[in-house]
Amino acid sequence: MAPLVPSTALKLTQIVFAVIFCLTCAGVIFGFAVLKPVLVAEGVYSDYCEPGERRRDSDTGAWRVCEGQDTRLNLAFTIAAGVTNIACLPIGFTLDTLGPKKTSILGAVLFAIGNFLFGLGYRSRWMDTYVLGFVFLALGGPLIFLPSFHLSNAFPAYSGLILSAVTGAFDASSLPYVFYRAAYDATDGRLTLRIFFFGYMILPVIVILEQLFIAPSTIYSRLAATADEETPATRPELTPNPSSFNPESSQFAMTASAFSRIHYGDDHDDEEGMVKTHSDKDPIVGTMYGQTAWEQITSSWYFVLAAFVCIHMLRINYYILSCFSQLEHYTGDTISAESLTKIFTLLLPLGGFVGIPLVGFLLDYRPWLDVGAVLAAMGLLFGILGMMPSFGAQVAGIVFFCLFRPLMYTSVSDAFAKIFGFQTFGTVYGSAMTLSGLVGLANAPLDVFVKTTLQSNFLPVDIALVVLGFLSSSALIYKIWKATSGARGVQLE
């Protein structure tokens, strides 16, 4: 007997829970900038400071981070951020194999372990639970986040809005640490790391309970859900368990990254439909459809896109880990740097939600050539403004950064889907994200290089990153312009 279609109220409840879980779990490690002052105040890695080096700032009264402590804290973030991207392919495979419910439960377990280890704060010669905890948080978050994508098919007419809410919540998921920092300051440090992270373990417990008793047991199918809007409620609208799918054609094969906003659906139908619907508006659509993953990965299209992703991921995460130090270096004032860091930690999560209209407009109504131009301009502006001594220029640079980040994440996945198609999306896009994670590990030696060889002078490295970012953006824009011009020429003929 066919299962009954879930009620509208139940589907809305499932979506609300998904948004809440994405907001509170999906990308919490990217709240590192706001969590870092608490870690410094709690004395995490303070044993790396030289005698007499650990002291309070005479102007703000806050604990100053010493060089050795700062390097060690930044290393923990660099490893966790790298793991988030390196794990893209395994996470995609896990989702293909286990399906959304089991994957979410696995993610909740890993997320709980991460909070426990980080709150435990145990360090020895052979173990560092701060690093391990951050790594488990980096793994658990995407495993909770990705399975929620199919919920957009619960209401096909509003799938774009649902996806925007879910992914906007991911972009804003540093917000819990913003609230924790405020509570920590308000209680004069009585809300310790151990109390907060042990208490935060209640969230993954709620995730597990929601998956067991509220979440759909199988996948919402877009085609079936659309049909359900026109037929009686007895029509089945959930697809079989994903474990019975062929991974090559799985609905989850296109979601092998924590940053993908691609719809679920049958790969072949989606590719044909996308070409028919979007090729006139955006000539890059279908450029490499039908080719093998190896042919796509060895193409010039993959090279320019992967270079763009790797360089800008490196830039984004480097700024997050060195935000206060850079602001203090360029403004020359600790108080201004403190104020700007607080502005940054507030705008970073808000950028995910505020940027939704901009992201939606560009990807839905403009060709990717325009998207690339906007990305290049934003990347250049936040880089140049971020090297200015002016407080106002730094605020403007932070605004551009917080809008650039969600647009970059989303537009890259959109470009991979449009150029390479859905048949190989998991492999091609996942490999690019994994590569970006490996490149991102360079932030650790880069951080040491700035502190030692350059004596904390960020200018040479920032100039190099801006130049590399602009060159990679220009190469991508030129590639798209060349392809677009050729496609238009064919149409005119």
C-alpha positions in Angstrom: 0.0 0.0 0.0 1.3 3.4 -0.9 2.4 5.6 2.0 0.3 8.7 2.8 1.8 12.0 1.8 3.0 14.0 4.9 0.8 16.9 5.8 1.7 20.4 5.1 2.3 21.1 8.8 4.7 18.2 9.1 6.7 19.2 6.0 6.9 22.8 7.3 8.1 21.5 10.7 10.8 19.4 9.0 12.0 22.5 7.1 12.0 24.7 10.2 14.1 22.1 12.1 16.5 21.8 9.1 17.1 25.6 9.0 17.6 25.6 12.8 20.1 22.8 12.6 22.0 24.3 9.8 22.2 27.6 11.6 23.5 26.0 14.8 25.6 23.2 13.5 26.5 23.3 9.9 29.5 25.6 9.8 30.3 26.6 13.3 34.0 26.3 12.8 33.9 29.4 10.7 33.0 31.3 13.8 36.7 31.0 14.8 37.3 34.7 14.7 34.7 35.4 17.4 35.7 32.4 19.4 39.4 33.1 19.4 39.4 35.9 22.1 37.6 33.5 24.4 40.2 30.8 23.8 42.9 33.4 24.5 41.2 34.5 27.7 40.8 30.9 28.8 44.5 30.3 28.3 44.2 27.8 25.6 47.8 27.1 24.3 49.1 29.9 26.6 52.0 27.5 27.5 53.4 28.4 24.0 54.0 31.9 25.2 57.4 33.0 26.4 57.8 33.9 30.1 56.1 37.3 30.7 54.6 37.4 27.2 51.1 36.6 28.3 49.5 39.9 29.5 46.4 42.0 29.4 46.2 44.9 26.9 46.6 48.3 28.7 43.9 49.9 26.5 41.2 47.3 26.4 42.0 45.1 29.4 41.6 42.0 27.2 44.2 39.2 27.2 46.8 39.7 24.5 47.5 36.7 22.3 51.2 35.8 22.1 52.9 34.7 18.9 53.2 31.0 19.8 49.7 30.8 21.1 48.3 32.6 18.0 50.1 30.2 15.7 48.8 27.2 17.5 45.2 28.4 17.5 45.4 29.3 13.8 46.7 25.8 13.1 43.7 24.2 14.7 41.4 26.3 12.5 43.4 25.7 9.4 43.3 21.9 9.9 39.5 21.9 10.6 38.8 24.2 7.6 40.9 22.0 5.4 39.2 18.8 6.6 35.8 20.4 5.8 36.7 20.6 2.1 38.9 17.5 1.9 36.1 15.4 3.2 33.7 16.5 0.4 34.0 13.3 -1.6 33.7 10.9 1.4 30.7 12.9 2.7 29.0 12.8 -0.7 29.6 9.0 -0.9 28.2 8.6 2.6 25.1 10.5 1.7 24.7 8.5 -1.5 25.1 5.2 0.5 23.2 5.8 3.7 20.5 8.4 2.7 19.6 11.5 4.6 18.3 10.1 7.9 21.3 7.9 8.7 23.7 10.5 7.4 22.2 13.2 9.6 22.4 10.9 12.7 26.0 10.1 11.9 26.7 13.8 11.6 25.0 14.5 14.9 27.1 11.8 16.6 30.3 13.3 15.2 29.2 16.8 16.1 28.5 15.7 19.7 31.9 14.1 19.9 33.5 17.3 18.6 31.8 19.4 21.3 32.8 16.9 24.0 36.4 16.9 22.9 36.7 20.6 22.6 35.0 21.2 25.9 37.3 18.5 27.5 40.3 20.6 26.7 42.8 17.8 27.3 46.3 18.0 25.9 49.2 15.7 26.2 52.2 14.8 24.1 50.1 12.4 22.0 46.7 14.0 22.0 45.2 17.5 21.6 41.4 17.5 22.0 41.1 21.1 20.9 42.3 20.1 17.4 40.4 16.8 17.4 37.2 18.5 18.6 37.4 21.1 15.9 38.0 18.4 13.3 34.9 16.5 14.5 32.9 19.7 14.4 34.1 20.2 10.8 33.0 16.7 9.8 29.7 16.6 11.7 28.4 20.0 10.5 28.2 19.1 6.7 26.8 15.7 7.5 23.9 17.4 9.2 23.6 20.1 6.5 23.7 18.2 3.2 20.8 15.8 4.0 18.4 18.7 4.4 18.7 19.7 0.7 16.0 17.3 -0.5 13.5 19.0 1.8 13.3 21.7 -0.9 11.2 19.2 -2.9 8.6 19.2 -0.2 7.1 22.3 -1.8 8.4 22.4 -5.4 6.9 25.9 -6.1 9.1 27.3 -3.3 12.2 25.1 -3.6 14.5 28.0 -4.4 13.3 29.8 -1.3 13.8 26.7 0.9 17.3 26.1 -0.5 18.2 29.8 0.1 17.0 29.5 3.7 18.9 26.3 4.3 22.1 27.5 2.7 21.7 31.0 4.2 21.6 29.4 7.6 24.8 27.6 6.8 26.5 30.9 5.8 25.2 32.3 9.1 26.2 29.4 11.3 29.0 31.2 13.0 26.2 33.1 14.9 26.1 30.7 17.9 29.7 31.6 18.8 28.8 35.3 18.5 26.2 34.8 21.2 28.6 32.7 23.3 31.2 35.5 23.1 28.6 38.0 24.3 27.5 35.7 27.1 31.1 35.0 28.1 31.9 38.8 28.4 28.6 39.4 30.2 29.4 36.8 32.8 33.0 37.9 33.2 34.2 34.5 32.0 32.1 32.4 34.2 30.5 30.7 31.2 33.6 28.7 30.5 34.5 26.8 27.4 33.7 23.5 29.1 30.3 24.6 30.3 29.4 26.0 26.9 30.6 23.1 24.7 29.3 20.4 27.1 26.0 22.2 27.1 26.0 22.5 23.3 25.9 18.7 23.1 22.1 19.0 23.6 21.8 20.1 20.0 23.0 16.9 18.3 20.7 15.0 20.7 17.8 17.1 19.4 19.0 16.4 15.8 18.9 12.6 16.4 15.4 12.8 18.0 14.1 14.9 15.1 15.5 12.4 12.6 14.0 9.5 14.4 10.5 10.9 15.0 9.9 13.9 12.6 12.2 13.8 9.6 11.1 11.9 6.4 12.4 8.3 6.3 13.3 8.6 2.7 13.9 11.3 0.0 11.3 13.8 -1.2 11.2 13.4 -4.9 10.8 16.6 -6.9 8.8 15.0 -9.7 6.6 13.0 -7.3 6.1 16.0 -5.1 5.0 18.1 -8.0 2.5 15.4 -9.0 1.2 15.3 -5.5 0.1 18.9 -5.7 -2.3 17.8 -8.5 -3.4 14.4 -7.3 -5.0 12.9 -4.2 -3.0 12.5 -1.0 -2.8 8.8 -1.4 -0.2 9.1 -4.1 3.3 8.0 -3.0 5.7 10.9 -3.0 8.9 9.5 -1.4 11.6 7.8 -3.4 13.0 4.4 -2.4 15.8 4.3 0.1 19.0 5.8 -1.4 20.9 2.6 -0.5 19.2 1.0 -3.5 20.3 3.7 -5.9 23.2 3.5 -8.4 25.7 6.0 -7.0 26.5 7.1 -10.5 22.9 8.3 -11.0 22.0 9.1 -7.4 20.0 12.1 -6.6 22.7 12.9 -4.0 25.6 12.6 -6.5 25.3 16.4 -7.1 25.8 17.4 -3.5 29.3 16.4 -2.6 30.1 19.7 -0.9 28.9 21.7 2.0 28.4 24.6 -0.3 26.3 23.2 -3.1 22.9 24.7 -3.7 22.0 22.4 -6.6 18.5 20.9 -6.8 17.8 17.2 -6.5 16.4 15.3 -9.4 17.2 12.7 -12.1 20.5 13.6 -13.6 19.7 13.0 -17.2 16.4 14.9 -17.1 17.9 17.7 -15.2 20.8 18.1 -17.7 18.4 18.2 -20.7 16.1 20.5 -18.9 18.8 22.9 -17.9 20.2 23.1 -21.4 16.7 23.8 -22.9 15.9 26.3 -20.1 19.2 28.2 -19.6 21.4 27.8 -22.7 19.9 30.8 -24.4 20.4 33.0 -21.4 23.8 31.6 -20.4 25.8 29.9 -23.2 28.1 28.1 -20.8 25.3 25.7 -19.9 26.0 22.3 -21.3 29.6 23.1 -22.3 31.0 19.7 -21.2 27.8 17.6 -20.7 28.1 14.0 -21.7 31.9 13.8 -21.2 33.5 11.5 -18.7 34.6 12.8 -15.3 38.3 12.3 -16.3 37.8 14.3 -19.5 36.2 17.1 -17.5 38.8 17.1 -14.8 41.6 17.3 -17.3 40.0 20.1 -19.2 40.9 23.8 -19.2 37.5 24.6 -17.8 38.2 22.5 -14.7 41.7 24.1 -14.3 40.4 27.7 -14.3 37.5 26.9 -12.0 39.6 24.9 -9.6 42.3 27.6 -9.5 39.6 30.2 -8.7 38.2 28.0 -5.9 41.6 27.1 -4.3 42.9 30.7 -4.3 39.8 32.3 -3.0 39.2 29.6 -0.3 42.8 30.2 0.8 42.1 34.0 0.9 38.8 33.7 2.8 40.1 31.3 5.5 43.4 33.2 5.9 41.4 36.4 6.6 39.2 34.6 9.1 42.1 33.2 11.1 44.2 36.4 11.1 41.4 39.0 11.2 42.3 40.8 14.4 46.1 40.7 13.7 45.6 42.2 10.3 43.2 44.9 11.5 45.7 45.8 14.3 48.5 45.9 11.8 46.8 48.1 9.3 45.0 50.5 11.7 47.9 50.6 14.2 45.4 50.8 17.0 44.3 47.9 19.3 41.0 49.5 20.2 40.1 50.1 16.5 41.1 46.5 15.7 38.8 45.2 18.5 35.9 47.2 17.2 36.4 46.2 13.7 36.8 42.5 14.7 33.4 42.7 16.5 31.9 44.3 13.3 33.4 41.4 11.3 32.1 38.7 13.6 28.6 40.2 13.4 28.5 40.8 9.6 30.0 37.4 8.7 26.8 35.4 9.7 24.5 38.2 8.6 26.1 38.2 5.1 24.6 34.8 4.5 21.1 36.0 4.9 21.5 39.6 3.6 23.2 38.3 0.5 20.4 35.9 -0.5 18.6 38.4 -2.8 21.9 39.3 -4.5 22.9 35.7 -5.0 19.5 34.7 -6.2 19.2 37.6 -8.7 22.7 37.0 -10.2 22.3 33.2 -10.5 18.7 33.2 -11.7 18.6 36.2 -14.0 22.2 37.0 -15.1 24.7 35.0 -17.2 27.7 33.6 -15.4 29.9 36.2 -17.2 28.2 38.9 -15.1 28.5 36.7 -11.9 32.3 36.4 -12.6 32.7 40.1 -13.0 30.9 40.8 -9.7 33.0 38.3 -7.9 36.2 39.7 -9.4 35.2 43.3 -8.4 34.2 42.2 -4.9 37.4 40.2 -4.4 39.5 43.1 -5.5 37.7 45.6 -3.4 37.8 43.7 -0.1 41.4 43.0 -0.7 42.4 46.6 -1.4 40.2 48.1 1.2 41.5 45.6 3.8 45.0 47.0 3.4 43.9 50.6 4.2 44.6 52.3 7.5 41.3 54.0 7.5 38.6 52.7 9.9 35.9 53.4 7.3 37.8 51.7 4.5 38.2 48.6 6.7 34.4 48.5 7.4 33.7 48.7 3.7 36.2 45.9 3.1 34.6 43.8 5.7 31.2 44.3 4.1 32.5 43.3 0.7 34.1 40.2 2.3 30.9 39.1 4.0 28.9 39.4 0.8 31.7 37.9 -1.4 31.9 34.7 0.7 28.4 33.3 0.2 28.3 34.5 -3.4 31.6 32.7 -4.1 30.5 29.5 -2.5 27.2 29.4 -4.3 28.2 30.6 -7.7 31.1 28.1 -8.0 28.8 25.2 -7.4 26.4 26.7 -9.9 29.2 27.1 -12.5 30.3 23.4 -12.0 26.7 22.2 -12.5 26.1 24.4 -15.6 29.4 23.5 -17.3 30.0 19.9 -16.3 26.4 18.7 -15.7 24.9 16.5 -13.0 26.1 13.1 -14.1 29.6 13.7 -12.8 28.9 16.6 -10.4 29.8 14.7 -7.2 33.2 13.6 -8.6 34.2 16.8 -10.5 33.0 19.4 -8.0 33.9 17.2 -5.0 37.5 16.8 -6.3 37.8 20.6 -6.8 36.7 21.2 -3.2 39.0 18.5 -1.9 41.8 20.1 -3.8 40.9 23.5 -2.3 41.0 21.9 1.2 44.5 20.6 0.6 45.7 24.0 -0.7 44.0 25.6 2.3 46.4 23.8 4.6 49.1 26.2 3.3 47.6 28.8 5.6 49.5 27.2 8.5 53.0 27.8 7.0 51.8 31.1 5.6 50.9 32.2 9.1 54.3 31.2 10.4 56.0 33.0 7.5 54.2 36.2 8.2 55.0 36.1 11.9 58.7 35.2 11.5 60.2 36.2 8.2 58.0 39.2 7.6 57.8 40.1 11.3 54.0 40.3 11.3 53.9 42.5 8.2 50.8 41.3 6.3 51.2 43.6 3.4 53.3 41.5 1.0 51.2 38.4 1.6 47.9 40.3 1.2 49.2 41.9 -2.0 50.2 38.5 -3.4 46.8 37.0 -2.5 44.9 39.9 -4.1 47.0 39.6 -7.3 46.5 35.8 -7.4 42.8 36.3 -6.8 42.4 38.9 -9.5 44.4 36.7 -12.0 42.3 33.6 -11.3 39.1 35.7 -11.6 40.4 37.3 -14.9 41.3 33.9 -16.3 37.9 32.5 -15.5 36.1 35.6 -16.9 38.2 35.4 -20.1 37.4 31.7 -20.5 33.7 32.4 -20.1 33.8 35.4 -22.4 35.5 33.5 -25.1 33.0 30.6 -24.8 30.1 33.1 -24.7 31.3 35.0 -27.7 31.7 31.8 -29.7 28.2 30.6 -28.7 26.6 33.9 -29.7 28.5 33.8 -33.0 27.0 30.4 -33.7 23.5 31.6 -32.8 23.9 34.7 -35.1 25.0 32.5 -38.0 
